[in-house]
Amino acid sequence: MKIAIIGSGISGLASAALLARDGHAVSVFERFDTPRPLGAGLLLQPSGLEALDAMDLRQEAEARGAHISRLIGRTPKGRTVLDLRYADGRPGDKGVGIHRASLFNLLHAAALKTDIAWRTGLGVRALHDLDDRPRLELETGEMSEPYDLVIAADGTHSSLRRQICPQARDPVYPWGAMWAILPDPDERRDGMLDQVYRGCSVMIGLLPVGDNPADPEGRPGVSFFWSLRGDAFPAWRSDGLEAFKARLRALWPRAADVIDPISDADTFSEARYRDCVCPSWRRGKAVLIGDAAHGMSPQLGQGANLALCDALSLARQLKDDAPVVHALGRFEAERKPAARYYSLMSRALTPVFQSGSRIIGVLRDALMGLGCRLPGIRNWMGWTLVGRGRLPW
């Protein structure tokens, strides 16, 4: 088939590589002049690693990343709030912390090995003729040639979401984060995702990511993030970096050691998230995948994993000779149970870790640590962590 993919993020690149490998004529439309990674460190779960394994990329991803065996969250005084180990799931399960650029580079290299037409510097304004042979209206005003299938993989802030699903809702979460990938003073290439919480209004995290492509000295990196209300970003910058360092040192000295060498506040980037609800991911011969279909807050760290699994599922469904609309229906039926589960769980957990509620914070600190010690609840939490959760519909 002749397939247009809009966006070269994780889901777009993975889909492009898989579909071109299967013999489809793939064109990738990217609004940037050069495809590039956007975002911080990622936690690849067993579900995402299994998808990479099917693409023959798992071994290299593990080599570039950092092995994660545990997720732990504490209060500044050291009280354990959350403690989950991958070993509590299936034997051999593990996570891999990885720089987004490292994963991007792997997928981009895999796509470049195939015969893909790259249409860079071309944003897509609108979609037309979705029930026949879809065409793309570019931001230049030009109309594309017709395609057999259009895949919208343009991320959480998708401009095409409502053209495929007019009933879609995608409000911006009131909370976001400041983040940076920095040299890890401990030079860890394995370990744990470590977090500190003070109530629901402060969440600090450190995730080892292994290779840091941006570091000229080749030092292993760590992804640092600091939870912040979206309307508080300007105040954070106006307060100054030294005030932030002092506050961080009072809460978590180890995290303060990581950012202490920084002298420029622009080292940190702002991240905002959407809660995307799409009753349908498809319309005619167009389909949403990845964050364009089910963007959510990063509380469970599942975005990249869901995107990789989406790309693999779509490629498998398109392998037979059934009409495109039937393949898209099977793809949506296969992937929606997992996406719905993680959307619901992320929606429920977001105020538990990012809100101004004191009551929720007290209840979380009292009850979540207990739940981690109860076998039934611990197993369910572990199953959710590794990316195998799903609803029955």
N, C-alpha and C positions, 0 to 999 in steps of 0.2 A: 504494500500500500504506500501511498504518498502521504506522509505524516508531517504536520507542523507542530513543533513544541515551542511554547512561549515561556521563556525563562531558563536560565542556566544555573539554577541552584542545585541542591542535592537531588530533589525528585526529577528535575528536568534533565540533568546530566545522566543520572542513572537510567532514566527512560530512554534517552537518546542512545546511550551505549548498547543497551539491551535490544532495542528495536532495530537499530542499524545492524547489529550482529545477526539478527534473525532475517535480514535481507530486505527490510523495508527501506524506502527512500525517505530519509529523515532530514528535515530542515529545522534548525534551531534559531529562533528569533530572540535576540538579547538587546535590551535598550542601551547597555553600556558598550563602548567601543571595543572593549576586551572583556571577556568573561572573567569575573573575579569573585572571591569569597567575601561574604559579609557576615559578621557575627563573631561570637566568642568561642570558647571551648565547648565541646560536645561530649556527652557520655553515651557511647555505643553500648547498647544492651545486647544480651544474647539474641534477641529477635533481629536486630539490625545486623549483627555479625553473621547470622545465618543467611541473610539476604546478600551480604557481601561475599560470603562463601560461594553462593550460586553464581556470582560474577567473577570468581577467581581472584578476589581482591582482599579476602579476609586476612591472609597471612601478612600481607604488606601493611594493612591497616594496624594490625596488632604490633608489628615491628616499629611503626612510626609513633604509636600512641603509648599510653601508660596503663598497665594492668591495674584495675580497680577491684578490690576484694570486699569492700565494705562501705556503707554509707552511714555516717554518724553525725548527729546533731546534739549540741549541748547548749546550756545557758552560759553566760560569762563566768558564773561561779562554778562551773564544771558539772552541773546536774545533767544527766543523760536524758534527752528528750526522744531521740530516735536512734536506733541501732539495728541495722539490717546487714546481713552478710550474704553474699552470693552463694556461699556453700550451703545455705539453708534451703536452696532450691534444688535443681537437678545437679548431680555430681559434675564437676567441671565447668559449671556456669561461672562467668566473670563478666565484668564490664571493662570497657576500654575508654579511658579519657583521651580525647584527640583534639588537636587544634583544628578548627573548621577549615583552615587553609590546607592542612594535610589531607583531610578527607576530600576536599574539593579537588586538589591536585591529582589524587588517585582516580577520581571519577572522570575528571577532564582528560587525563592521559588515556583512560580506557575509551572515551568517546573519540579522541583524536586518532585512535588506531582503526577506526571504521570510516566508511565513506559518508560523512555527514556534511551537509551544506550549512555553513555558518553565516547567519545574517545578523551581524553585530551592528551596533549603533542604530538599531531600528526598534523603537517601541511600538506596541500594538495598541491602537485606540479602541477598536471595536471588532466584533465578529459578525459575519453575514452568511446567510444561506446555510444555517446549521443543519437543516433537515435534508439538504441535497448534497452539494459539494462545498463545504465551508470555504470562505475566503476571509482574509485578514485585512482590515483597514489600518494602515500604518499611521503613525503620528505625523509622517510627512504628507499625508493625504493620499498616498499611493495605495492602490488595491493589489493584493497579492494574487497569484494564480490560485486555482481551486485545489483543495486537498480532500483526501478520503477521510481524514481524521485530524482534529485539532486537540492538542493536550495543553490545557492551561496550567502551567507549573510556575506561576509568577508570585508565589509566596503568600505570607500572612496578609500583606497589604494589597492583595490582588485587585487590579482595576477591572478585571473581567469576570469576577465572581458572580455579580448580579446579572450579567448577560446570559450566563449559563443557568443560574438559579436565582430568578427574580425575588424569591422569598427569603433569600439568605440574610442573616443578621451577623454583624461583625463588630460589635462595640469594642472600643479600646479599654483595656483594663486601667483602672485609676493608678495602679502601681506598676513600676518598671524597675530598672536596675542600672547602676553604673558598673562597667566592667572593663577589664583589661587583661591581656595575656602578657605575663612578665617572666623574667628569669626566675627559676625556682632556686632559692638559696640552698635548699637541701638536695638539689639535683636528683629528685626522685623520678624513677621510671616505673614505679608501681606504688601502691598504697591505697588511699581511700578518698572519697569525697567527704571533706570535713566542713562542717557548718557550725555557726554559733548564732543563737537567737536570743534576743531580748524582747520578751513579749511577742506581739505580731508585727511590730513596727520596725524591728531591726533584724535583718537576716544577712549574714556574711558567709561567703563560701570560698573554699579553695579546692580546685580540682586539678590534679596533675594531668598534663596533656602530652607528655613525651616531647617529640620534636617540635621546635618552635621555628618555623621557616623564616620568621622576621628577625631572629636573633643573629647578629653577625658573628658571634663567638660560638654558635652551635650549642648553646646551653639548653637543657631541658626546660620546658615552660610550665607555668601553673596559671590556670584561669582563675582570676579573682573577681568576685561580684559582690555588690552592696545593694540591697533592696532599697528603693526610694520611690516615694510618690511622684507621679509624673509632673505635678505642678511644683515640686520641690527642686527640680533640676537647676533652675536659675539661682536659687538660694545656695545650693551646694557649691556652685562655682563662685558665687560672690563671697562666700565665707573664706575661701582660700584653701589651698592644699595643706598648709601646715595645721590649720584648725582641724581638718579632716584626719590627718595623721595622729594628732593628739587624741581625738575622740576614739579612733580605732585602737590605739595602744591601750586605752583604758578598758576597752571591751575585750580585745583579743591580741595580745602582744605578738603572737606568731604571725598573724595576718599583717600586723603593722611592720614587721621585719621585711615582709615581701614587698611592700610598697614604699618602704623608707627611701630607697635610692631615687625615686621618681621626683623630678623637679618641675614637671610641666603637667598641669591639670588636663591638657588636651590629650594626654596619654589614655585617659579614660573616655569611653564612648557611652552613649545613652542607648538603652534598649526599651522599646515599648511593645506590648503584646495585645493581641486581639482574641476575643472569644468568638470563634467562627462557627455558626450553626447553619448548615446547608441541608434542607430537606432532601434535595436531590443533587448529586454530583455531575449529572449528565443532562444534556439537551441535544437531541438529534445526534450528530456525529462530532460532538465536542464534549470534553470531560475535564473535570477539575481533579488534580491529584496533589498530594502533599499538603503543605500548610494552606494552599489556596482552597482546599476542600475542608480542612478541619484544623485550622490554626488554633492554638490554645496557649495557656500560660505554661511556663517551663517547669512547673513544680515537680513533675514526674520525669522530666528529661526524656520525653518520648518523641519529640518532633522529628528528629533525623531518622530515628528507627522506623517510625510510621511511614515516612517518605520513601525510604529504601524498600520497605515491604510493599508499598503501593506500586512502585515502579516494577518490581518483580512480578507481582500479581497481574498487572495490566499486560505486561509482555507475554506472560503465559496464556492469558485469555485470548490474545490476538493471534495465537499460533495456529488455530484451526481455521477452517474455511467458512465459519458461520458469519452472517452479516455483522457489520461493525456494531450496530445498535444492540445486538444480542450479546456480543462480547463485553460491551460496556456495562450492560445490565448484570452480567455474571461477576465482573470486576467489582462493581459497587456492592453487590450482595456478599461477596467474599470479604471485603475490607471494612464495611461499615460496622460490624459488631465490635471490632477492636477499636476503631476510631471513636465510636460512641462511648465505649467504656472509658477510654482515657480522657475524652472531653468532659464527661460527667465527673470523673475523679478529680481532674485538674480544677474544674469549676468549684467542686466542693472543698478542695484543699487550699485554694488560693487565699481565702480570708483567714485560714488557720495560720498562714505564714506571712501574709502581706495584707495587713489591715491596721486600723487604729483601735481595735477592740481589746480592752484589757481582760474582759471576762473570757473570751476565746483563748487568749494566751495562757491564762491560769489553768483552764480546763485542759488545754493541749499538754502543758508541762506535767500535769498530774496524771493524765490518762494514757497518753501515747507511749510513754516509756513502759508503762505496765503492759500495754497491748503487745509491745515488742517481745515481752517475756512469756506470753501465753501462746502455746504451740499453734492452735488453730488460727488465731489472728496473725501471728508471726508468719505462718506459711502463706496466708492470703496476701499479706503485705509484700512478702518476697516474690510471690507469683506476679503481683502487679509491677514491682520494680523491674523485673527482668523482661517485661514487654509481652507477656503471654496472656494478659487479661483480656477478656472479651465478654460482651453481652450475648445472650442467646438469640438476639434478633438484629 
